[in-house]
Amino acid sequence: MATTVVVTQAAAAAPPPPAPVQMVTQPAERQPIVSLTLALTVSCLAFWFCGFVFGGIGFIVAMVGKSAAAEGDKEGAVMLRRVSYGFSIAGAVIGIICIITVVVLARTNRL
């Protein structure tokens, strides 16, 4: 018994396998890092030595800014860093004014 093999045109004209794809990658653009370490440090110093109200608010704002930087919101983190500096400096100035006032009143026996 003879077996006949029928080759269709579709099977004979099968497409060639796809060519390998080359991926070209470029180095990622470096984003500037927003560091809030100094803002946290200044707010802690303002909290402990000068004005606990403004220093505490400055610390909270700096922590919110740190979270914003971790999420990729660089502009928001920079803005919150500046606000934290403002509260910390305000607390330091008010604390120093209060200390000077108490010392002057104590020296003049009005306290």
Salt bridges, closest charged atoms under 4 A:
none
